[in-house]
């Protein structure tokens, strides 16, 4: 390993993000802001509609983000859950910092690039919800772990071959610290990753015990992949996950844990965390205390489509409700007929993998008045256009702005590098930097 790889790079700071200069790299920002730092532009508190922003522009509601952060913090505390929200949703260090301030145990990742971003911004606890077999990434990880005793990393293993590859790469890297792993139980035949049976899980655990580079710390999985998911099917799978942990504990498979370490049992996407909370509340007493780790990530922005319908808060309204935080603003650039209009936002700007954007409000290009987008429907997206169908009585003209709700946070954040954080009156208070 080269000398400059032996020492972890000093983490970047959010202050550095504020010092970045505004220029052509960032969509929709005011042209007259070129050369200003992001912090200086935020300090001007410009209005999204009158402050020189160009369309299309994606806005993130400051009030809704604050509400959602507080709600999941309260929910996790109420149910005795640790919380490592999936950072792939936003890939935004400013939002990671706020999630940690609101009680998150750490941040979940899916791939090595995401882990590198997290480390670059000083995240000390990372849960990688994937098996990591990339030798280059494992070499880098070994360096991070060995140079920072406060860095806590956990990742999935779901195969004996995966354990072999991890061990080979870590030994080649001269790793000093063991890498903590959890055996992933698959959600069923035909589901995504994970060992399919309890016997498969045991075989993976045996493989971990046979090497000196890994340490078994728990079990995990993703209930969102349960085939034909229902509360009953998800509950049954979660009970299987807990039984695997209990069986491992009874067989002393967690012997490598220190006396004060906790057994990790982790699940929880954004659709079934209420069922996860219910089942995890019933975890039997084990030889060590348990870290019940939830990983839901879409909550921070929520949405107006997919997760609006899937959120567990629909089943438990007494616990609160998430608020959609995204609104994409685009301008009407063509009105070729009474039944059709086009705005200047398309696939490059809006999530479309689950649902099309929803026209919600119209802001008049003449006087700035805002009204509901009654009779206006997005029917199709081109690369840089949204196709609108307009019903009789839907007053709309070239120059008007359309505010649209989006579906699927993960594919909304990833299209924007710098997203205005906007208060209800249109005041932009900050800019959220993403790293996809």
N, C-alpha and C positions, 0 to 999 in steps of 0.2 A: 504494500500500500504506500503511495507517495506521501511524503511528509506533510504536504498541505491537506491531505485527506484524513490525517490522524486527529485533527482537532476540529470539533464542530464549529461551523460558521456562526459568528455572533448573530443572534436573531435581529431581524428587521423590526421596526416599530411602526405603530399607527401614525406616529408623528412624521415618519418618512413618507407615508402615503399622502399626507396633507402637503408635503413639500414637492410632490410631483407636479410638473408643469402641464397645464392644459394646452392641447394642440389638436391637430387633425386626427390623431389616433382615436379620439373619443367621440362617438356619434352624438349628435344633437346639442352639444354644448355651444354656448353663444360664440360666434366667430370673433367678437370683440374681446373675448376673454383669453384669447391665445397669448401665452407668455405668463399669465398669472399662475400662481400655484393653486392647487386644489383647495388648500386651506383659505387662501385669500379670496377665492371665488365664493366659497361657502360663507365667509364672513360678510360678503356683500348682501346675502340673504335676498337674492333676486327672486322675482316671481316667475313661476314656470311658464306663464302665459304671456307675460308682458316684458320679460327680462332678456329677450334676445335668443331664447332657445329655438332650434329648428326642429321641424317634424320629419320623421316620427321621433318621439321621445318616450322612453319608458320611465314611469314614476313609481316610487315606492312610498307608501303612506307611512309617515313617521308615527302617527298615532296607532295604526294597526300593528306595526312591528312591535312597538312597546307593549301593547295589549297582549299580543301572542307570546312574547317572551315571558311576561309575568304569569300568564295562564298556565303554561307548561311547567314553569318552576313550581307553582302552587300545586299542580296536579301530581308531579313527581314526589314532592314532600308529603302530600296527603296520603299517598299510597306506598310510601317507604321505598321508592325506587331511586337508584342512581340513574344518571341521564347522560348519555354521550350522543348528542344529536348528530345525524349524518351530515357532514360538511359538504358532501358532493352537491347538495341542493344549491348552495349559494357560492361556494368557494370564495367567500368574502371574509378576510381576517377581521374587519371591523365588526361583522355580525358574530364571528366566533368569540371575540372578546366580550361582546354583550351576552352571549349565551353562557359563557363561563361566569360572568358577573351575576347571572341569574341562576347560579347553582349547578351548572353542568359539571359532571365528573371529568369529562374530557370531550374530544371530538372524534367521530367515526369517519373513516376513509374507506375508499374502495380499491384504489390503485396506488402504486408507489409515487407517482407525480403528486397526488394529493397530500401524501405524507410529507413530501419535501416542502410543499407550500406551508403546511401546518408548522413544520419545524422552523422554517424561515421566519415565522412570526411567533416563535417561542412557545408553541403548544407543548405542554409537558406530558399529557396523557392522550394517547392515540389508540383507538381500536380499529384495526384493519379488518373489515368484514369480507375477507377473501383469503384464499390460500396464497401465500407468497412464495413462488418458486423461481423467480428471476434472480440469477446469480449476481448480476450487477447491482440490483436493488438491495439484495441481502448483504452484499459487501458494504454498501453505503450505510445500511441500517446498523450493521455491526459497529461501524465507526461512530455513529451517533450514540448508540447505547454505551459504548466503552468510554466515550469522552464526556458523557453527561450522566452522572449517577442519579439525577432526579428525573430523567426521561423514563416514562413507563409506557411500554408498547405491548399490545396483544394482537395476535392475528389468528385467523382460522387455520385449521388443518382438516382435511377430509379424506386423505388417502395415504396409504403406506408409501407409495411412490413420492408423494409430495413431501413426506417426512424425510425420505432419503435425499431428495434434491436440496431441501433446506439444510440438512446436516452437512452435506458435501460442500455447499457454498459457504456456510459459516465456518467450517473447519479451514477451508482454503483462505478465508479472510482473516484467520487468526482471531476469531471472536473470543472475547474474554467473558462477557456476560451472556447468559442463556437468553434465548428469545422465548417469551411467554406465549403459549398457544392454547386455544380452546378447540375441542373437537366439534365440528359442525355436523349436526343432524339434519339430513335433507328433509324437505317438507313432504316427500312422497314420490312414488314412481312418476317419472315424466316431469318432475319439478326441476328446479334449477340445480345449484350445487349442493354438496353435503353428502356424507355417508348415508346410505339408504336404510340400513338396518342397525339394530343395537349391536349385533355381532360385528358388523363393519366398524362401528364406533369403537368397540373394544379393541379390534385389531389395530386401529390407528393409535389408540392410547398406548397399546403395547409397544408400537414402533417408536413413539415419543419417549417412552421410558427407557428404551434401549440405546438412546443417543445422549451425549453429554452437552449438546448445543441447544436443546429445547427443554422447556419446562411446562408440564401440563397444569393449567390453572383453572380450567372449567369447561363448560359446554355452551354451545350457542346455535342459533339458526334464525331463519327468517320465515315467520308464519304467513307472510303475504303471498308465498308461493304454494300454500296448501291447495291442492286441486279442488275445484268447485267449493271454494272457501265459504263457510258459514260459521256462526258462532260455535256450534257444536263441533264441527270438524277442526277448527282452529284450537278450541279448548282441548280436544283429544290429542292433537299433536303437541301442544304445550305440556300436557301431562307426560307424554313420552319423553320430552326433553328433560323435564324435572326428574323422571325416573332414571334416565341415563346418568344424570349428575349424582343421584343418590346411590346408584349401583357402583359408580366409579369411587365414590367416597367409601362405601362399605368394603370395596376391594383394595382400599388404601392406595388408589391411583394418584391421589393428590399429596403423596408423601413428601414430594420435593418442596412443597410450600413451607414458608417460614411460619413460626407459631402465630404471628399476628397477621398473616396474609388471609384474605378472604377467597372463598371459592366463587368464581364468576359464573353466573347463569344469565345469558343475554338473549334477548329477542326484541321485537317491537318495531315495526314500521309505522306508517302513518294511518293505517286503516283499522288495526286491531289492538291498539295499545290498551284499550279498556279490558279486553279479554286477557291480555298479558298481565295486567295489574291484578285481575281476579285470581288467576292461577298462581302467580308468583306469591300472592298473599298466603297461599296454602302450602308453600314449600316446607317439607318436614325438617325437623331439626337435624343438622348434619354435624360432623365432628368439628367443623369450623363455621364461623359466620359466613353469610352469603352476600355477595354484591349482586343485587338484582338490577341488571343494567338494561335500560331502555335506549333505543337508538333512533327514534323518530326524528326526521329532519325537515319535512315539508311544512311543518307548522309555522316556521318563522315568517313566511310570507303568505301561507295558505294559498287558495286560489278561488276562482269563480266557476270552476267546472268539476274536474275529476275529484279533487279532494273535498270540495264543498259537499259532494254527495257521499263520499266514503268516510269522512271523519267520524271517529267514535263519539264525538260530542253530540252527534245526531241521536245516538242511543242513550246518552247520559246528559241531557240538557241541563240538569241540575248542577253539573260540574262546570258549566260555562260554555262559551262558544268562541271559536276562532274567527278572525276577521280577514277577508281577502285584502291583501296589501298592494297588489299590482294594479296599475292602470296604464295601458298603452295609448298614447295620444297620437293621432294621425290626422292629416288634413285632406279634405276633399279636393282632388285635383281634376276630376272629370265627372260630368253629370250628363251623359249622352242621351238619356231618356228619363221619363217620369218614373220608370220602374228600376232604374239602375244608376249606381254611382260607384266611383272608385276613390279609395284613399291611398296615400303613399306609404303604407306599411305592409309588409308581406312576410314570407317565410324567413327572411334574414332578420326579422325584428320580433316576431311573435311565435310563441309555442303553438304547434299545430299537430303534434304527434298523437294526442289524445282527443282533443276537441278543438274546434275553431274558436277564435276570439268571439266575444259577445259585445255587440254595440250596446253601450249603457247610457251615455249622455252625449248631447251635442252642445258645443260651445260656439255661439254665433261668431262668424268672422267679421260681422259688422259692428256689433256693440258689446260683445263679450258675455252676453247673457247665456245661461246654461239651462237646458231642458232635457227631459228624458228622451232617449232615442227610440221613441214609440214608432213601430212600423218599419224599423231598420234592422236588417239581418245580414250578417256576414255569411256568404254562401261558398266562398272559395278564396284561396290565397295563391297568388303568383309570387315570384321571388321578391318583388318590391311593390306589389299592389294587393290590397284586399278588395274583393268584389262584394258590393253591397246590393241587396235587393230592397227596394223602397216601396212601401205600400201607399195607396191613395191617402193623401193627407199628411204624409211624412215630409215636412218642409225641410229641404236640404239644398244647399247651394255650394258652388265652388268657393273655397276659402274657409268654410266651416271646419271646426276641429271635432273629431269623433273620439270619445273616450271609451276604450274597450277593456273588458275584463278578460283575463287569460286563464287557461287551464294547464296545469302541470308546472310547478315552480322550477323544477330542475332544468327544463328546456326553455324557461323564460330568462333566468339569470344568465345562462351561458351565451346569450346573444349580445350581451352588453358588458363592456369593460368598466364603465363608470356610470352609476345609476343615481339620479337625483333622489334624495330623501326629502319628501315634500309634506309640509303641514297642510291641514284642511283648507286653509285660505290660499294655497298655492305657493307659499314661501318655501324656498329650497334652503334647508338647514345644513345639509351635508351631501357628500357624494360617496356612494358605496363602490369600492374597487373590487373587481372579481379577477380570479386567476384560473382560467380554464385551459 
